[in-house]
Amino acid sequence: MKLDEEQVAARMQALPNWTREEKTIVRRFKFQSFPDSIKFANEVADIAEARNHHPFISIDYKVVTLRLTSWHAGGLTEDDFGEAAAVDAVYAKYQPAN
């Protein structure tokens, strides 16, 4: 079911690194190397396949951009936000320890 604007705004607060672009949520992920960006994209593919919810994905050397939306619903749904959170968890392991 498509979320209304208030629901979307509330869920966006839990995903501070994602931005809203019309009917999508978008995040750009930066990596130390091209192989890391490809590994990450493959992990995203596994998540998407398991959830049967596939993002728009582009890889530009060391930057992977994901766009999530639920076209069948005409906008954003819980599926988009659940997948964004799952992807964020995977990305965390690519970040250098402080």
ChimeraX commands (.cxc) that place a marker at each C-alpha (Angstrom):
marker #1 position 0.00,0.00,0.00 radius 0.5
marker #1 position 1.30,3.44,-0.93 radius 0.5
marker #1 position 2.36,5.55,2.04 radius 0.5
marker #1 position 0.98,9.05,2.45 radius 0.5
marker #1 position 3.26,12.10,2.80 radius 0.5
marker #1 position 3.18,12.05,6.60 radius 0.5
marker #1 position 4.14,8.36,6.70 radius 0.5
marker #1 position 6.96,8.92,4.20 radius 0.5
marker #1 position 8.32,11.87,6.19 radius 0.5
marker #1 position 8.34,9.80,9.39 radius 0.5
marker #1 position 10.20,6.94,7.74 radius 0.5
marker #1 position 12.72,9.26,6.10 radius 0.5
marker #1 position 13.83,10.38,9.57 radius 0.5
marker #1 position 15.06,6.84,10.24 radius 0.5
marker #1 position 17.12,6.93,7.01 radius 0.5
marker #1 position 19.14,10.16,7.24 radius 0.5
marker #1 position 21.47,9.26,4.37 radius 0.5
marker #1 position 18.64,8.81,1.88 radius 0.5
marker #1 position 17.00,11.64,-0.02 radius 0.5
marker #1 position 13.64,11.95,-1.65 radius 0.5
marker #1 position 13.37,12.53,-5.39 radius 0.5
marker #1 position 9.75,12.62,-6.51 radius 0.5
marker #1 position 8.35,9.10,-6.04 radius 0.5
marker #1 position 11.69,7.54,-5.10 radius 0.5
marker #1 position 14.20,7.45,-2.28 radius 0.5
marker #1 position 17.83,7.69,-3.35 radius 0.5
marker #1 position 21.21,7.08,-1.82 radius 0.5
marker #1 position 24.72,7.24,-3.21 radius 0.5
marker #1 position 27.21,4.85,-1.61 radius 0.5
marker #1 position 30.94,5.58,-1.86 radius 0.5
marker #1 position 33.65,2.92,-1.71 radius 0.5
marker #1 position 37.41,2.64,-1.35 radius 0.5
marker #1 position 37.72,0.66,-4.59 radius 0.5
marker #1 position 35.86,-0.42,-7.69 radius 0.5
marker #1 position 35.86,-4.09,-6.59 radius 0.5
marker #1 position 34.15,-3.07,-3.33 radius 0.5
marker #1 position 31.45,-1.23,-5.27 radius 0.5
marker #1 position 30.81,-4.35,-7.36 radius 0.5
marker #1 position 30.74,-6.62,-4.28 radius 0.5
marker #1 position 28.24,-4.28,-2.63 radius 0.5
marker #1 position 26.06,-4.18,-5.76 radius 0.5
marker #1 position 26.00,-7.98,-5.77 radius 0.5
marker #1 position 24.95,-8.04,-2.12 radius 0.5
marker #1 position 22.19,-5.54,-2.93 radius 0.5
marker #1 position 21.09,-7.85,-5.75 radius 0.5
marker #1 position 20.79,-10.74,-3.27 radius 0.5
marker #1 position 18.72,-8.61,-0.89 radius 0.5
marker #1 position 16.48,-7.41,-3.70 radius 0.5
marker #1 position 15.96,-10.91,-5.07 radius 0.5
marker #1 position 15.09,-12.30,-1.63 radius 0.5
marker #1 position 12.58,-9.49,-1.08 radius 0.5
marker #1 position 11.31,-9.55,-4.68 radius 0.5
marker #1 position 11.75,-5.79,-4.67 radius 0.5
marker #1 position 14.32,-4.59,-7.17 radius 0.5
marker #1 position 15.95,-1.14,-7.12 radius 0.5
marker #1 position 17.25,1.00,-9.91 radius 0.5
marker #1 position 21.00,0.66,-9.52 radius 0.5
marker #1 position 23.92,2.34,-11.21 radius 0.5
marker #1 position 27.64,1.88,-10.68 radius 0.5
marker #1 position 30.06,4.64,-11.53 radius 0.5
marker #1 position 33.53,3.45,-10.58 radius 0.5
marker #1 position 33.54,3.80,-6.76 radius 0.5
marker #1 position 29.98,5.12,-6.37 radius 0.5
marker #1 position 26.83,2.99,-6.35 radius 0.5
marker #1 position 23.50,4.81,-6.62 radius 0.5
marker #1 position 20.25,3.14,-5.60 radius 0.5
marker #1 position 16.75,4.37,-6.28 radius 0.5
marker #1 position 13.83,2.66,-4.60 radius 0.5
marker #1 position 10.14,2.98,-5.38 radius 0.5
marker #1 position 7.10,0.76,-5.72 radius 0.5
marker #1 position 5.80,1.41,-9.21 radius 0.5
marker #1 position 2.86,-0.96,-8.72 radius 0.5
marker #1 position 1.66,1.27,-5.84 radius 0.5
marker #1 position 2.42,4.56,-7.57 radius 0.5
marker #1 position 4.92,5.70,-4.95 radius 0.5
marker #1 position 6.71,4.67,-1.80 radius 0.5
marker #1 position 5.69,1.71,0.36 radius 0.5
marker #1 position 6.99,-0.12,3.41 radius 0.5
marker #1 position 8.93,-2.36,0.99 radius 0.5
marker #1 position 11.08,0.59,-0.07 radius 0.5
marker #1 position 11.97,1.61,3.46 radius 0.5
marker #1 position 12.58,-1.97,4.60 radius 0.5
marker #1 position 14.94,-2.55,1.72 radius 0.5
marker #1 position 16.73,0.76,2.31 radius 0.5
marker #1 position 17.38,-0.22,5.93 radius 0.5
marker #1 position 18.65,-3.67,4.87 radius 0.5
marker #1 position 21.00,-2.10,2.32 radius 0.5
marker #1 position 22.28,0.40,4.89 radius 0.5
marker #1 position 23.17,-2.50,7.20 radius 0.5
marker #1 position 25.19,-4.16,4.45 radius 0.5
marker #1 position 26.97,-0.91,3.60 radius 0.5
marker #1 position 28.11,-0.49,7.21 radius 0.5
marker #1 position 30.58,-3.35,6.84 radius 0.5
marker #1 position 32.35,-1.49,4.00 radius 0.5
marker #1 position 33.10,1.51,6.19 radius 0.5
marker #1 position 36.51,1.79,7.84 radius 0.5
marker #1 position 36.50,1.34,11.60 radius 0.5
marker #1 position 37.12,4.55,13.55 radius 0.5
marker link #1:1,2 radius 0.2
marker link #1:2,3 radius 0.2
marker link #1:3,4 radius 0.2
marker link #1:4,5 radius 0.2
marker link #1:5,6 radius 0.2
marker link #1:6,7 radius 0.2
marker link #1:7,8 radius 0.2
marker link #1:8,9 radius 0.2
marker link #1:9,10 radius 0.2
marker link #1:10,11 radius 0.2
marker link #1:11,12 radius 0.2
marker link #1:12,13 radius 0.2
marker link #1:13,14 radius 0.2
marker link #1:14,15 radius 0.2
marker link #1:15,16 radius 0.2
marker link #1:16,17 radius 0.2
marker link #1:17,18 radius 0.2
marker link #1:18,19 radius 0.2
marker link #1:19,20 radius 0.2
marker link #1:20,21 radius 0.2
marker link #1:21,22 radius 0.2
marker link #1:22,23 radius 0.2
marker link #1:23,24 radius 0.2
marker link #1:24,25 radius 0.2
marker link #1:25,26 radius 0.2
marker link #1:26,27 radius 0.2
marker link #1:27,28 radius 0.2
marker link #1:28,29 radius 0.2
marker link #1:29,30 radius 0.2
marker link #1:30,31 radius 0.2
marker link #1:31,32 radius 0.2
marker link #1:32,33 radius 0.2
marker link #1:33,34 radius 0.2
marker link #1:34,35 radius 0.2
marker link #1:35,36 radius 0.2
marker link #1:36,37 radius 0.2
marker link #1:37,38 radius 0.2
marker link #1:38,39 radius 0.2
marker link #1:39,40 radius 0.2
marker link #1:40,41 radius 0.2
marker link #1:41,42 radius 0.2
marker link #1:42,43 radius 0.2
marker link #1:43,44 radius 0.2
marker link #1:44,45 radius 0.2
marker link #1:45,46 radius 0.2
marker link #1:46,47 radius 0.2
marker link #1:47,48 radius 0.2
marker link #1:48,49 radius 0.2
marker link #1:49,50 radius 0.2
marker link #1:50,51 radius 0.2
marker link #1:51,52 radius 0.2
marker link #1:52,53 radius 0.2
marker link #1:53,54 radius 0.2
marker link #1:54,55 radius 0.2
marker link #1:55,56 radius 0.2
marker link #1:56,57 radius 0.2
marker link #1:57,58 radius 0.2
marker link #1:58,59 radius 0.2
marker link #1:59,60 radius 0.2
marker link #1:60,61 radius 0.2
marker link #1:61,62 radius 0.2
marker link #1:62,63 radius 0.2
marker link #1:63,64 radius 0.2
marker link #1:64,65 radius 0.2
marker link #1:65,66 radius 0.2
marker link #1:66,67 radius 0.2
marker link #1:67,68 radius 0.2
marker link #1:68,69 radius 0.2
marker link #1:69,70 radius 0.2
marker link #1:70,71 radius 0.2
marker link #1:71,72 radius 0.2
marker link #1:72,73 radius 0.2
marker link #1:73,74 radius 0.2
marker link #1:74,75 radius 0.2
marker link #1:75,76 radius 0.2
marker link #1:76,77 radius 0.2
marker link #1:77,78 radius 0.2
marker link #1:78,79 radius 0.2
marker link #1:79,80 radius 0.2
marker link #1:80,81 radius 0.2
marker link #1:81,82 radius 0.2
marker link #1:82,83 radius 0.2
marker link #1:83,84 radius 0.2
marker link #1:84,85 radius 0.2
marker link #1:85,86 radius 0.2
marker link #1:86,87 radius 0.2
marker link #1:87,88 radius 0.2
marker link #1:88,89 radius 0.2
marker link #1:89,90 radius 0.2
marker link #1:90,91 radius 0.2
marker link #1:91,92 radius 0.2
marker link #1:92,93 radius 0.2
marker link #1:93,94 radius 0.2
marker link #1:94,95 radius 0.2
marker link #1:95,96 radius 0.2
marker link #1:96,97 radius 0.2
marker link #1:97,98 radius 0.2
view
